[in-house]
Amino acid sequence: MKPALLSIMVGVNDIWHKMNGKYEWTAEDYRTGFTALIAESKKELPKLQIVVCEPFALRCGAVKDS
């Protein structure tokens, strides 16, 4: 696949894993992975447009007001 547009919404699932105590990654791990994803995508598809969406969490399942 060679898309013209890539939308990225990272971190959304991380919040409930963190709340359940099953998330051990750090902010540095997150930044390193995100940077690598962008670099590799642009290397393979130099004209690729990238849209980064702001992560959010909705109250449901493991996500509570607290």
Secondary structure as UniProt FT lines:
FT   STRAND          5..8
FT   HELIX           12..19
FT   TURN            20..21
FT   HELIX           27..44
FT   TURN            46..47
FT   STRAND          49..52
FT   TURN            61..62
//
